[in-house]
Amino acid sequence: MPTIVWFNIPAADPGRARGFYEEAFAWAAKPFPRIEGAFELATGGIGGEILPRAHPGEPITVFVGVPSVEDYTVRAERAGGRVVVRKRAVPGRGYFAVIEDTEGNRLGIWEDDPEAG
């Protein structure tokens, strides 16, 4: 069954946000490889990252792990949703897409693949 596996926290100042999450929750944060200004979070649970905010009001995004991003984007569209960001690779980690449900909520979907590139 697909479950939540990752989250993104957008920030106007990722360094300041890093300090907040390290102090408030004792999460370890380290620079995220190949993404300028982003930090990967070790929470003791699901993984996450702090990244530069793309636009005002950008919300936290959760990602659901699925066996195939392509299959689940089709399923989302069939269920009445839409694909906001088509399948993209995160080199050496996997693939993601962002969908929108019937209520306008955005949700990421994630496929692990260490061969992604």
TIVEX-295384 format. One record per atom (N, C-alpha, C): residue number from 1; atom name; y, x, z. Coordinates in nm, 2 decimals. Each point is the difference from the previous one (the first is absolute). Layout:
<rs>
<r nr="NUM" atom="CA" y="Y" x="X" z="Z"/>
...
</rs>
This chain:
<rs>
<r nr="1" atom="N" y="-0.12" x="0.08" z="0.00"/>
<r nr="1" atom="CA" y="0.12" x="-0.08" z="0.00"/>
<r nr="1" atom="C" y="0.12" x="0.09" z="0.00"/>
<r nr="2" atom="N" y="0.10" x="-0.03" z="-0.09"/>
<r nr="2" atom="CA" y="0.12" x="0.08" z="0.00"/>
<r nr="2" atom="C" y="0.08" x="-0.01" z="0.14"/>
<r nr="3" atom="N" y="0.05" x="0.11" z="0.04"/>
<r nr="3" atom="CA" y="0.07" x="0.01" z="0.13"/>
<r nr="3" atom="C" y="0.13" x="0.08" z="-0.02"/>
<r nr="4" atom="N" y="0.09" x="-0.01" z="0.10"/>
<r nr="4" atom="CA" y="0.12" x="0.08" z="-0.01"/>
<r nr="4" atom="C" y="-0.03" x="0.14" z="0.03"/>
<r nr="5" atom="N" y="0.04" x="0.10" z="-0.09"/>
<r nr="5" atom="CA" y="-0.03" x="0.14" z="0.02"/>
<r nr="5" atom="C" y="0.12" x="0.09" z="0.00"/>
<r nr="6" atom="N" y="0.12" x="-0.05" z="-0.02"/>
<r nr="6" atom="CA" y="0.12" x="0.09" z="-0.02"/>
<r nr="6" atom="C" y="0.12" x="-0.09" z="0.02"/>
<r nr="7" atom="N" y="0.11" x="0.07" z="0.04"/>
<r nr="7" atom="CA" y="0.13" x="-0.07" z="0.00"/>
<r nr="7" atom="C" y="0.11" x="0.10" z="-0.04"/>
<r nr="8" atom="N" y="0.11" x="-0.06" z="-0.06"/>
<r nr="8" atom="CA" y="0.12" x="0.08" z="-0.04"/>
<r nr="8" atom="C" y="0.11" x="-0.05" z="0.08"/>
<r nr="9" atom="N" y="0.08" x="0.09" z="0.06"/>
<r nr="9" atom="CA" y="0.12" x="-0.04" z="0.07"/>
<r nr="9" atom="C" y="0.12" x="0.06" z="-0.08"/>
<r nr="10" atom="N" y="0.08" x="-0.08" z="-0.06"/>
<r nr="10" atom="CA" y="0.12" x="0.05" z="-0.07"/>
<r nr="10" atom="C" y="0.11" x="0.04" z="0.10"/>
<r nr="11" atom="N" y="0.07" x="0.10" z="-0.03"/>
<r nr="11" atom="CA" y="0.11" x="0.04" z="0.09"/>
<r nr="11" atom="C" y="0.12" x="0.06" z="-0.08"/>
<r nr="12" atom="N" y="0.12" x="-0.03" z="0.05"/>
<r nr="12" atom="CA" y="0.12" x="0.05" z="-0.06"/>
<r nr="12" atom="C" y="0.00" x="0.15" z="0.03"/>
<r nr="13" atom="N" y="-0.05" x="0.04" z="0.12"/>
<r nr="13" atom="CA" y="0.00" x="0.14" z="0.04"/>
<r nr="13" atom="C" y="-0.14" x="0.03" z="0.06"/>
<r nr="14" atom="N" y="-0.09" x="0.04" z="-0.09"/>
<r nr="14" atom="CA" y="-0.14" x="0.02" z="0.04"/>
<r nr="14" atom="C" y="-0.02" x="0.10" z="0.12"/>
<r nr="15" atom="N" y="0.09" x="0.10" z="0.01"/>
<r nr="15" atom="CA" y="-0.01" x="0.09" z="0.11"/>
<r nr="15" atom="C" y="0.03" x="-0.06" z="0.13"/>
<r nr="16" atom="N" y="0.10" x="-0.09" z="0.00"/>
<r nr="16" atom="CA" y="0.04" x="-0.07" z="0.12"/>
<r nr="16" atom="C" y="-0.11" x="-0.10" z="0.04"/>
<r nr="17" atom="N" y="-0.06" x="-0.07" z="-0.10"/>
<r nr="17" atom="CA" y="-0.11" x="-0.09" z="0.02"/>
<r nr="17" atom="C" y="-0.12" x="0.08" z="0.06"/>
<r nr="18" atom="N" y="-0.03" x="0.11" z="-0.06"/>
<r nr="18" atom="CA" y="-0.11" x="0.09" z="0.05"/>
<r nr="18" atom="C" y="0.02" x="0.02" z="0.15"/>
<r nr="19" atom="N" y="0.12" x="0.04" z="0.04"/>
<r nr="19" atom="CA" y="0.02" x="0.02" z="0.15"/>
<r nr="19" atom="C" y="-0.02" x="-0.12" z="0.08"/>
<r nr="20" atom="N" y="0.04" x="-0.12" z="-0.05"/>
<r nr="20" atom="CA" y="-0.02" x="-0.12" z="0.07"/>
<r nr="20" atom="C" y="-0.15" x="-0.03" z="0.02"/>
<r nr="21" atom="N" y="-0.08" x="0.01" z="-0.10"/>
<r nr="21" atom="CA" y="-0.15" x="-0.03" z="0.01"/>
<r nr="21" atom="C" y="-0.07" x="0.10" z="0.08"/>
<r nr="22" atom="N" y="0.04" x="0.13" z="-0.01"/>
<r nr="22" atom="CA" y="-0.06" x="0.10" z="0.08"/>
<r nr="22" atom="C" y="0.03" x="-0.03" z="0.15"/>
<r nr="23" atom="N" y="0.12" x="-0.03" z="0.03"/>
<r nr="23" atom="CA" y="0.04" x="-0.03" z="0.14"/>
<r nr="23" atom="C" y="-0.05" x="-0.13" z="0.05"/>
<r nr="24" atom="N" y="0.01" x="-0.11" z="-0.07"/>
<r nr="24" atom="CA" y="-0.03" x="-0.13" z="0.04"/>
<r nr="24" atom="C" y="-0.15" x="-0.02" z="0.02"/>
<r nr="25" atom="N" y="-0.08" x="0.05" z="-0.10"/>
<r nr="25" atom="CA" y="-0.14" x="-0.02" z="0.00"/>
<r nr="25" atom="C" y="-0.09" x="0.12" z="0.01"/>
<r nr="26" atom="N" y="0.06" x="0.12" z="0.00"/>
<r nr="26" atom="CA" y="-0.07" x="0.13" z="0.01"/>
<r nr="26" atom="C" y="-0.08" x="0.02" z="-0.13"/>
<r nr="27" atom="N" y="0.04" x="-0.06" z="-0.11"/>
<r nr="27" atom="CA" y="-0.07" x="0.02" z="-0.13"/>
<r nr="27" atom="C" y="0.04" x="0.14" z="-0.05"/>
<r nr="28" atom="N" y="-0.09" x="0.08" z="-0.05"/>
<r nr="28" atom="CA" y="0.03" x="0.12" z="-0.07"/>
<r nr="28" atom="C" y="0.05" x="-0.02" z="-0.14"/>
<r nr="29" atom="N" y="0.10" x="0.07" z="-0.04"/>
<r nr="29" atom="CA" y="0.05" x="-0.02" z="-0.13"/>
<r nr="29" atom="C" y="0.02" x="0.14" z="-0.07"/>
<r nr="30" atom="N" y="-0.05" x="0.01" z="-0.12"/>
<r nr="30" atom="CA" y="0.01" x="0.13" z="-0.07"/>
<r nr="30" atom="C" y="0.05" x="-0.03" z="-0.14"/>
<r nr="31" atom="N" y="0.07" x="0.09" z="-0.07"/>
<r nr="31" atom="CA" y="0.04" x="-0.02" z="-0.14"/>
<r nr="31" atom="C" y="-0.11" x="-0.05" z="-0.09"/>
<r nr="32" atom="N" y="0.02" x="-0.10" z="-0.08"/>
<r nr="32" atom="CA" y="-0.10" x="-0.05" z="-0.09"/>
<r nr="32" atom="C" y="0.00" x="0.08" z="-0.12"/>
<r nr="33" atom="N" y="-0.11" x="0.06" z="-0.04"/>
<r nr="33" atom="CA" y="0.00" x="0.08" z="-0.12"/>
<r nr="33" atom="C" y="0.04" x="-0.07" z="-0.13"/>
<r nr="34" atom="N" y="0.09" x="0.07" z="-0.07"/>
<r nr="34" atom="CA" y="0.04" x="-0.05" z="-0.14"/>
<r nr="34" atom="C" y="0.09" x="-0.12" z="0.01"/>
<r nr="35" atom="N" y="0.05" x="-0.04" z="0.11"/>
<r nr="35" atom="CA" y="0.09" x="-0.12" z="0.01"/>
<r nr="35" atom="C" y="0.13" x="0.05" z="0.08"/>
<r nr="36" atom="N" y="0.10" x="0.03" z="-0.07"/>
<r nr="36" atom="CA" y="0.12" x="0.05" z="0.07"/>
<r nr="36" atom="C" y="0.06" x="-0.09" z="0.10"/>
<r nr="37" atom="N" y="0.02" x="0.05" z="0.12"/>
<r nr="37" atom="CA" y="0.06" x="-0.08" z="0.11"/>
<r nr="37" atom="C" y="-0.10" x="-0.09" z="0.07"/>
<r nr="38" atom="N" y="-0.13" x="0.00" z="-0.03"/>
<r nr="38" atom="CA" y="-0.09" x="-0.09" z="0.06"/>
<r nr="38" atom="C" y="-0.08" x="0.07" z="0.11"/>
<r nr="39" atom="N" y="-0.05" x="-0.07" z="0.10"/>
<r nr="39" atom="CA" y="-0.09" x="0.05" z="0.11"/>
<r nr="39" atom="C" y="-0.12" x="-0.08" z="0.01"/>
<r nr="40" atom="N" y="-0.12" x="0.06" z="0.01"/>
<r nr="40" atom="CA" y="-0.12" x="-0.06" z="0.03"/>
<r nr="40" atom="C" y="-0.02" x="-0.02" z="0.15"/>
<r nr="41" atom="N" y="-0.04" x="-0.12" z="0.04"/>
<r nr="41" atom="CA" y="-0.01" x="-0.03" z="0.14"/>
<r nr="41" atom="C" y="-0.15" x="0.00" z="0.04"/>
<r nr="42" atom="N" y="-0.03" x="0.06" z="0.11"/>
<r nr="42" atom="CA" y="-0.13" x="0.00" z="0.06"/>
<r nr="42" atom="C" y="0.01" x="-0.09" z="0.13"/>
<r nr="43" atom="N" y="-0.06" x="-0.12" z="-0.01"/>
<r nr="43" atom="CA" y="0.02" x="-0.10" z="0.10"/>
<r nr="43" atom="C" y="-0.11" x="-0.02" z="0.10"/>
<r nr="44" atom="N" y="-0.12" x="0.07" z="-0.03"/>
<r nr="44" atom="CA" y="-0.12" x="-0.03" z="0.08"/>
<r nr="44" atom="C" y="-0.07" x="-0.12" z="-0.05"/>
<r nr="45" atom="N" y="0.06" x="-0.07" z="-0.10"/>
<r nr="45" atom="CA" y="-0.06" x="-0.11" z="-0.06"/>
<r nr="45" atom="C" y="0.01" x="0.01" z="-0.15"/>
<r nr="46" atom="N" y="0.06" x="-0.10" z="-0.07"/>
<r nr="46" atom="CA" y="0.02" x="0.00" z="-0.14"/>
<r nr="46" atom="C" y="0.11" x="0.10" z="-0.03"/>
<r nr="47" atom="N" y="0.00" x="0.06" z="-0.12"/>
<r nr="47" atom="CA" y="0.10" x="0.09" z="-0.04"/>
<r nr="47" atom="C" y="0.12" x="-0.06" z="-0.05"/>
<r nr="48" atom="N" y="0.11" x="0.08" z="0.00"/>
<r nr="48" atom="CA" y="0.13" x="-0.06" z="-0.05"/>
<r nr="48" atom="C" y="0.09" x="0.12" z="-0.04"/>
<r nr="49" atom="N" y="0.11" x="-0.05" z="-0.05"/>
<r nr="49" atom="CA" y="0.11" x="0.10" z="-0.04"/>
<r nr="49" atom="C" y="0.13" x="-0.06" z="0.02"/>
<r nr="50" atom="N" y="0.10" x="0.09" z="0.02"/>
<r nr="50" atom="CA" y="0.14" x="-0.03" z="0.00"/>
<r nr="50" atom="C" y="0.05" x="0.06" z="-0.14"/>
<r nr="51" atom="N" y="0.07" x="-0.08" z="-0.07"/>
<r nr="51" atom="CA" y="0.05" x="0.05" z="-0.13"/>
<r nr="51" atom="C" y="0.15" x="-0.05" z="-0.02"/>
<r nr="52" atom="N" y="0.07" x="0.07" z="-0.09"/>
<r nr="52" atom="CA" y="0.14" x="-0.04" z="-0.02"/>
<r nr="52" atom="C" y="0.00" x="-0.15" z="-0.05"/>
<r nr="53" atom="N" y="0.10" x="-0.08" z="0.05"/>
<r nr="53" atom="CA" y="0.01" x="-0.14" z="-0.04"/>
<r nr="53" atom="C" y="0.04" x="0.00" z="-0.14"/>
<r nr="54" atom="N" y="-0.06" x="-0.09" z="-0.08"/>
<r nr="54" atom="CA" y="0.03" x="-0.01" z="-0.14"/>
<r nr="54" atom="C" y="0.11" x="-0.10" z="-0.03"/>
<r nr="55" atom="N" y="0.02" x="-0.10" z="0.09"/>
<r nr="55" atom="CA" y="0.11" x="-0.10" z="-0.02"/>
<r nr="55" atom="C" y="0.03" x="-0.06" z="0.14"/>
<r nr="56" atom="N" y="0.12" x="-0.05" z="0.02"/>
<r nr="56" atom="CA" y="0.04" x="-0.07" z="0.12"/>
<r nr="56" atom="C" y="-0.10" x="-0.11" z="0.03"/>
<r nr="57" atom="N" y="-0.04" x="-0.02" z="0.13"/>
<r nr="57" atom="CA" y="-0.09" x="-0.11" z="0.03"/>
<r nr="57" atom="C" y="-0.14" x="0.02" z="-0.03"/>
<r nr="58" atom="N" y="-0.04" x="0.12" z="-0.05"/>
<r nr="58" atom="CA" y="-0.14" x="0.03" z="-0.03"/>
<r nr="58" atom="C" y="-0.09" x="-0.01" z="0.12"/>
<r nr="59" atom="N" y="-0.10" x="-0.09" z="0.00"/>
<r nr="59" atom="CA" y="-0.08" x="-0.02" z="0.12"/>
<r nr="59" atom="C" y="-0.11" x="0.11" z="0.02"/>
<r nr="60" atom="N" y="-0.06" x="0.00" z="0.11"/>
<r nr="60" atom="CA" y="-0.12" x="0.08" z="0.02"/>
<r nr="60" atom="C" y="-0.11" x="-0.07" z="-0.09"/>
<r nr="61" atom="N" y="-0.08" x="0.09" z="-0.06"/>
<r nr="61" atom="CA" y="-0.11" x="-0.05" z="-0.09"/>
<r nr="61" atom="C" y="-0.13" x="0.04" z="0.06"/>
<r nr="62" atom="N" y="-0.09" x="-0.09" z="0.01"/>
<r nr="62" atom="CA" y="-0.14" x="0.03" z="0.04"/>
<r nr="62" atom="C" y="-0.09" x="0.01" z="-0.13"/>
<r nr="63" atom="N" y="-0.10" x="0.08" z="0.01"/>
<r nr="63" atom="CA" y="-0.09" x="0.02" z="-0.11"/>
<r nr="63" atom="C" y="-0.14" x="-0.04" z="0.04"/>
<r nr="64" atom="N" y="-0.07" x="-0.08" z="-0.08"/>
<r nr="64" atom="CA" y="-0.14" x="-0.05" z="0.02"/>
<r nr="64" atom="C" y="-0.09" x="0.09" z="-0.09"/>
<r nr="65" atom="N" y="-0.10" x="0.06" z="0.07"/>
<r nr="65" atom="CA" y="-0.10" x="0.08" z="-0.08"/>
<r nr="65" atom="C" y="-0.09" x="-0.09" z="-0.08"/>
<r nr="66" atom="N" y="-0.02" x="0.03" z="-0.12"/>
<r nr="66" atom="CA" y="-0.08" x="-0.08" z="-0.09"/>
<r nr="66" atom="C" y="-0.09" x="0.10" z="-0.09"/>
<r nr="67" atom="N" y="-0.11" x="-0.04" z="-0.05"/>
<r nr="67" atom="CA" y="-0.09" x="0.09" z="-0.08"/>
<r nr="67" atom="C" y="0.06" x="0.02" z="-0.14"/>
<r nr="68" atom="N" y="0.09" x="-0.09" z="-0.05"/>
<r nr="68" atom="CA" y="0.06" x="0.02" z="-0.13"/>
<r nr="68" atom="C" y="0.14" x="-0.06" z="-0.01"/>
<r nr="69" atom="N" y="0.10" x="0.08" z="-0.01"/>
<r nr="69" atom="CA" y="0.14" x="-0.05" z="-0.02"/>
<r nr="69" atom="C" y="0.00" x="-0.10" z="-0.12"/>
<r nr="70" atom="N" y="-0.06" x="0.04" z="-0.11"/>
<r nr="70" atom="CA" y="0.01" x="-0.08" z="-0.12"/>
<r nr="70" atom="C" y="-0.06" x="-0.14" z="0.03"/>
<r nr="71" atom="N" y="-0.12" x="0.00" z="0.06"/>
<r nr="71" atom="CA" y="-0.07" x="-0.13" z="0.02"/>
<r nr="71" atom="C" y="0.09" x="-0.09" z="0.10"/>
<r nr="72" atom="N" y="0.06" x="0.06" z="0.10"/>
<r nr="72" atom="CA" y="0.07" x="-0.08" z="0.10"/>
<r nr="72" atom="C" y="0.14" x="-0.04" z="-0.05"/>
<r nr="73" atom="N" y="0.06" x="0.07" z="-0.10"/>
<r nr="73" atom="CA" y="0.12" x="-0.05" z="-0.06"/>
<r nr="73" atom="C" y="-0.03" x="-0.13" z="-0.08"/>
<r nr="74" atom="N" y="-0.11" x="0.01" z="-0.07"/>
<r nr="74" atom="CA" y="-0.05" x="-0.12" z="-0.08"/>
<r nr="74" atom="C" y="-0.02" x="-0.12" z="0.10"/>
<r nr="75" atom="N" y="-0.07" x="0.03" z="0.11"/>
<r nr="75" atom="CA" y="-0.03" x="-0.11" z="0.09"/>
<r nr="75" atom="C" y="0.13" x="-0.06" z="0.06"/>
<r nr="76" atom="N" y="0.10" x="0.09" z="0.03"/>
<r nr="76" atom="CA" y="0.13" x="-0.05" z="0.06"/>
<r nr="76" atom="C" y="0.07" x="-0.09" z="-0.11"/>
<r nr="77" atom="N" y="0.00" x="0.04" z="-0.12"/>
<r nr="77" atom="CA" y="0.06" x="-0.08" z="-0.10"/>
<r nr="77" atom="C" y="-0.07" x="-0.13" z="-0.02"/>
<r nr="78" atom="N" y="-0.13" x="0.00" z="0.00"/>
<r nr="78" atom="CA" y="-0.08" x="-0.12" z="-0.01"/>
<r nr="78" atom="C" y="0.02" x="-0.10" z="0.11"/>
<r nr="79" atom="N" y="0.03" x="0.06" z="0.12"/>
<r nr="79" atom="CA" y="0.03" x="-0.08" z="0.12"/>
<r nr="79" atom="C" y="0.14" x="-0.06" z="0.01"/>
<r nr="80" atom="N" y="0.09" x="0.04" z="-0.10"/>
<r nr="80" atom="CA" y="0.13" x="-0.05" z="-0.01"/>
<r nr="80" atom="C" y="0.11" x="0.10" z="0.04"/>
<r nr="81" atom="N" y="-0.04" x="0.12" z="0.03"/>
<r nr="81" atom="CA" y="0.09" x="0.11" z="0.03"/>
<r nr="81" atom="C" y="0.05" x="0.07" z="-0.13"/>
<r nr="82" atom="N" y="0.07" x="0.11" z="0.02"/>
<r nr="82" atom="CA" y="0.04" x="0.08" z="-0.11"/>
<r nr="82" atom="C" y="0.00" x="0.15" z="0.04"/>
<r nr="83" atom="N" y="-0.01" x="0.08" z="-0.10"/>
<r nr="83" atom="CA" y="0.00" x="0.15" z="0.02"/>
<r nr="83" atom="C" y="0.14" x="0.05" z="-0.02"/>
<r nr="84" atom="N" y="0.05" x="0.06" z="0.11"/>
<r nr="84" atom="CA" y="0.14" x="0.05" z="0.00"/>
<r nr="84" atom="C" y="0.00" x="0.15" z="-0.05"/>
<r nr="85" atom="N" y="-0.10" x="0.08" z="0.05"/>
<r nr="85" atom="CA" y="-0.02" x="0.14" z="-0.05"/>
<r nr="85" atom="C" y="-0.14" x="0.01" z="-0.04"/>
<r nr="86" atom="N" y="-0.01" x="0.04" z="-0.13"/>
<r nr="86" atom="CA" y="-0.14" x="0.02" z="-0.06"/>
<r nr="86" atom="C" y="-0.06" x="0.12" z="0.06"/>
<r nr="87" atom="N" y="-0.13" x="0.02" z="-0.02"/>
<r nr="87" atom="CA" y="-0.08" x="0.11" z="0.05"/>
<r nr="87" atom="C" y="0.07" x="0.13" z="-0.02"/>
<r nr="88" atom="N" y="0.01" x="0.08" z="0.10"/>
<r nr="88" atom="CA" y="0.06" x="0.14" z="0.00"/>
<r nr="88" atom="C" y="-0.09" x="0.09" z="0.08"/>
<r nr="89" atom="N" y="-0.01" x="0.13" z="-0.04"/>
<r nr="89" atom="CA" y="-0.08" x="0.10" z="0.07"/>
<r nr="89" atom="C" y="0.08" x="0.07" z="0.10"/>
<r nr="90" atom="N" y="-0.06" x="0.03" z="0.11"/>
<r nr="90" atom="CA" y="0.05" x="0.09" z="0.10"/>
<r nr="90" atom="C" y="-0.10" x="0.12" z="-0.01"/>
<r nr="91" atom="N" y="0.04" x="0.11" z="-0.07"/>
<r nr="91" atom="CA" y="-0.09" x="0.11" z="-0.03"/>
<r nr="91" atom="C" y="-0.09" x="0.05" z="0.12"/>
<r nr="92" atom="N" y="-0.12" x="0.00" z="-0.02"/>
<r nr="92" atom="CA" y="-0.10" x="0.05" z="0.10"/>
<r nr="92" atom="C" y="-0.03" x="-0.10" z="0.11"/>
<r nr="93" atom="N" y="0.06" x="-0.12" z="-0.01"/>
<r nr="93" atom="CA" y="-0.02" x="-0.10" z="0.11"/>
<r nr="93" atom="C" y="-0.06" x="-0.13" z="-0.05"/>
<r nr="94" atom="N" y="0.06" x="-0.05" z="-0.11"/>
<r nr="94" atom="CA" y="-0.04" x="-0.13" z="-0.05"/>
<r nr="94" atom="C" y="0.10" x="-0.07" z="-0.08"/>
<r nr="95" atom="N" y="-0.01" x="-0.14" z="-0.01"/>
<r nr="95" atom="CA" y="0.08" x="-0.08" z="-0.08"/>
<r nr="95" atom="C" y="0.06" x="-0.11" z="0.08"/>
<r nr="96" atom="N" y="0.12" x="-0.05" z="-0.04"/>
<r nr="96" atom="CA" y="0.05" x="-0.12" z="0.07"/>
<r nr="96" atom="C" y="0.07" x="-0.09" z="-0.10"/>
<r nr="97" atom="N" y="0.03" x="-0.12" z="0.04"/>
<r nr="97" atom="CA" y="0.08" x="-0.10" z="-0.07"/>
<r nr="97" atom="C" y="0.07" x="-0.08" z="0.10"/>
<r nr="98" atom="N" y="0.10" x="-0.07" z="-0.03"/>
<r nr="98" atom="CA" y="0.07" x="-0.09" z="0.09"/>
<r nr="98" atom="C" y="-0.01" x="-0.14" z="-0.06"/>
<r nr="99" atom="N" y="-0.04" x="-0.10" z="0.08"/>
<r nr="99" atom="CA" y="-0.01" x="-0.13" z="-0.05"/>
<r nr="99" atom="C" y="0.09" x="-0.09" z="0.08"/>
<r nr="100" atom="N" y="0.03" x="-0.12" z="-0.05"/>
<r nr="100" atom="CA" y="0.08" x="-0.10" z="0.08"/>
<r nr="100" atom="C" y="-0.08" x="-0.12" z="0.01"/>
<r nr="101" atom="N" y="-0.01" x="-0.06" z="0.12"/>
<r nr="101" atom="CA" y="-0.08" x="-0.12" z="0.02"/>
<r nr="101" atom="C" y="0.08" x="-0.12" z="-0.05"/>
<r nr="102" atom="N" y="-0.06" x="-0.12" z="0.02"/>
<r nr="102" atom="CA" y="0.07" x="-0.12" z="-0.05"/>
<r nr="102" atom="C" y="0.12" x="-0.04" z="0.08"/>
<r nr="103" atom="N" y="0.02" x="0.07" z="0.12"/>
<r nr="103" atom="CA" y="0.12" x="-0.02" z="0.08"/>
<r nr="103" atom="C" y="0.11" x="0.10" z="-0.01"/>
<r nr="104" atom="N" y="-0.02" x="0.10" z="-0.09"/>
<r nr="104" atom="CA" y="0.10" x="0.10" z="-0.02"/>
<r nr="104" atom="C" y="-0.02" x="0.12" z="0.08"/>
<r nr="105" atom="N" y="-0.11" x="0.01" z="0.08"/>
<r nr="105" atom="CA" y="-0.02" x="0.12" z="0.08"/>
<r nr="105" atom="C" y="-0.07" x="0.11" z="-0.08"/>
<r nr="106" atom="N" y="0.05" x="0.12" z="0.02"/>
<r nr="106" atom="CA" y="-0.06" x="0.11" z="-0.07"/>
<r nr="106" atom="C" y="-0.11" x="0.07" z="0.08"/>
<r nr="107" atom="N" y="-0.10" x="0.05" z="-0.07"/>
<r nr="107" atom="CA" y="-0.11" x="0.06" z="0.07"/>
<r nr="107" atom="C" y="-0.06" x="0.11" z="-0.09"/>
<r nr="108" atom="N" y="-0.03" x="0.11" z="0.05"/>
<r nr="108" atom="CA" y="-0.06" x="0.11" z="-0.08"/>
<r nr="108" atom="C" y="-0.15" x="-0.01" z="0.00"/>
<r nr="109" atom="N" y="-0.06" x="0.04" z="-0.11"/>
<r nr="109" atom="CA" y="-0.15" x="0.01" z="0.00"/>
<r nr="109" atom="C" y="-0.03" x="0.15" z="-0.03"/>
<r nr="110" atom="N" y="-0.10" x="0.05" z="0.06"/>
<r nr="110" atom="CA" y="-0.03" x="0.14" z="0.00"/>
<r nr="110" atom="C" y="-0.15" x="0.03" z="-0.04"/>
<r nr="111" atom="N" y="-0.03" x="0.09" z="-0.09"/>
<r nr="111" atom="CA" y="-0.13" x="0.04" z="-0.04"/>
<r nr="111" atom="C" y="-0.01" x="0.15" z="0.03"/>
<r nr="112" atom="N" y="-0.09" x="0.04" z="0.09"/>
<r nr="112" atom="CA" y="-0.03" x="0.14" z="0.03"/>
<r nr="112" atom="C" y="-0.06" x="0.07" z="-0.12"/>
<r nr="113" atom="N" y="0.05" x="0.11" z="-0.05"/>
<r nr="113" atom="CA" y="-0.06" x="0.08" z="-0.10"/>
<r nr="113" atom="C" y="0.05" x="0.14" z="0.00"/>
<r nr="114" atom="N" y="-0.08" x="0.10" z="0.06"/>
<r nr="114" atom="CA" y="0.05" x="0.13" z="0.01"/>
<r nr="114" atom="C" y="0.02" x="0.07" z="-0.13"/>
<r nr="115" atom="N" y="-0.05" x="-0.06" z="-0.11"/>
<r nr="115" atom="CA" y="0.02" x="0.06" z="-0.13"/>
<r nr="115" atom="C" y="0.12" x="-0.06" z="-0.08"/>
<r nr="116" atom="N" y="0.08" x="-0.09" z="0.07"/>
<r nr="116" atom="CA" y="0.11" x="-0.06" z="-0.06"/>
<r nr="116" atom="C" y="0.10" x="0.11" z="-0.05"/>
<r nr="117" atom="N" y="0.07" x="-0.03" z="-0.10"/>
<r nr="117" atom="CA" y="0.10" x="0.10" z="-0.05"/>
<r nr="117" atom="C" y="0.08" x="-0.05" z="-0.10"/>
</rs>
